[in-house]
Amino acid sequence: MVKNVFGRIYIGLIMLFLYAPIVVLIVLSFNNSKSRAKWGGFTLKWYSELFDNSIVMDALWTTLTLAILSAVIATVLGLLGAIGIDAMKKRNYQIMLGATNIPMLNADIVTGIALMLFMVRFLPLGFSTMLIAHITFNIPYVIFSILPKLQQIDVSVYEAARDLGANSVKAFWKVIIPIIKPGITSGFLLAVTMSLDDFIITYFTRGAGVNTLSTVIYGEIRRGIKPEMYSLSTILFLMVLIVLVMSNRASKKQVK
C-alpha cells in the first residue's frame, strides 16, 4: 500500500515537471498581456496575428509538406528495406540490423553536419536537401516499425495464396500488405512526428530563405520571444500530440 502511494506521487511529480511548462506555454498563448508575469484576460489575438504572419505561414506549409512527403517516401523505402532484411540469413540479418540502428543512436548534430557536408558537395542547400535528410533519418524508424510485423507472418499463408493461383505480386498485395498494414501505418505516423519535431538536422541542411517552424521559432527566440510564438508552439505541440495518439493506436492494433 505504501509503495503504491509513493509510486503514484513519484509518477505525479514526473508528469508535473514534464507537462507544467507546456501548460504554462498554452496559457500564455491566450494571455492578453505581453507580460509573462501578469494575466491580462483571455484573448485570441495572438493566434490572429500568427495567421497574419506570412513568414510563419510559409514555414508552416513547408513543415507540413516536408513532413508528409518525407514520411511517404521513407515509408516506401523502409518497407522495401524491412522486407529485404527479413529475408536475409541470420548473420547478414544481424549486420543490417546493427547498421540500421546506427542512425537512430547517433547524435543529431553529428548526423546533421555529416549530411550537410555530403550534400553541399553535390547539391545546393534548399528544400531538396532537407527532404533527403528527413527521408534518411526517418527510414530506420519505419524499418523497425514494420520488421516485427513481418516476423509474425506465417509463410504458409503466402504459399497458400500462391497455390490458389495468385502470382507473387498479387499475393504480396492481397496477403502480406494487409497483415503488416498496422506496422506500415505506425511507421508512417512516427516518421511524420520525427520530421515535425526535428530541428538540428533541418538547421544544417536547409538553404538560405528556407524555414520550418522549428527554425522560425529558434530565430524569434534569439531576437526576443513574441506572444505569437506561444501560439505557434501550442499549435505545433497539438499537431505532434495528435500524430502520437494516432501512432499509439496503430501500435496497439499491431500488437493485437
KAPE-V980467 format. One record per backbone hydrogen bond with DSSP energy under -1.0 kcal/mol. NH is the residue of the N-H (numbers start at 1). CO is the residue of the C=O. Records with the same first field share a line. If there is no record, write none. Layout:
BEGIN
NH = CO  CO
END
This chain:
BEGIN
5 = 1
6 = 2
7 = 3
8 = 4
9 = 5
10 = 6
11 = 7
12 = 8
13 = 9
14 = 10
15 = 11
16 = 12
17 = 13
18 = 14
19 = 15
20 = 16
23 = 19
24 = 20
25 = 21
26 = 22
27 = 23
28 = 24
29 = 25
30 = 27
31 = 28
32 = 41
43 = 30
48 = 44
49 = 45
50 = 46
51 = 47
53 = 50
57 = 53
58 = 54
59 = 55
60 = 56
61 = 57
62 = 58
63 = 59
64 = 60
65 = 61
66 = 62
67 = 63
68 = 64
69 = 65
70 = 66
71 = 67
72 = 68
73 = 69
74 = 70
75 = 71
76 = 72
77 = 73
78 = 74
79 = 75
80 = 76
81 = 77
82 = 78
83 = 79
84 = 80
85 = 81
86 = 82
87 = 83
88 = 85
93 = 89
94 = 90
95 = 91
96 = 92
97 = 93
98 = 94
99 = 95
100 = 96
101 = 97
102 = 98
105 = 101
106 = 102
111 = 107
112 = 108
113 = 109
114 = 110
115 = 111
116 = 112
117 = 113
118 = 114
119 = 115
120 = 116
122 = 119
123 = 119
130 = 126
131 = 127
132 = 128
133 = 129
134 = 130
135 = 131
136 = 132
137 = 133
138 = 134
139 = 135
142 = 138
143 = 139
144 = 140
146 = 142
147 = 143
150 = 146
151 = 147
153 = 150
157 = 154
159 = 155
160 = 156
161 = 157
162 = 158
163 = 159
164 = 160
165 = 162
166 = 161
171 = 167
172 = 168
173 = 169
174 = 170
175 = 171
176 = 171
177 = 172
179 = 175
180 = 176
184 = 180
185 = 181
186 = 182
187 = 183
188 = 184
189 = 185
190 = 186
191 = 187
192 = 188
193 = 189
194 = 190
195 = 191
196 = 192
197 = 193
198 = 194
203 = 199
204 = 200
205 = 201
206 = 202
210 = 207
216 = 212
217 = 213
218 = 214
219 = 215
220 = 216
221 = 217
222 = 218
229 = 226
231 = 227
232 = 228
233 = 229
234 = 230
235 = 231
236 = 232
237 = 233
238 = 234
239 = 235
240 = 236
241 = 237
242 = 238
243 = 239
244 = 240
245 = 241
246 = 242
247 = 243
248 = 244
249 = 245
250 = 246
251 = 247
252 = 248
253 = 249
254 = 250
255 = 251
256 = 252
END
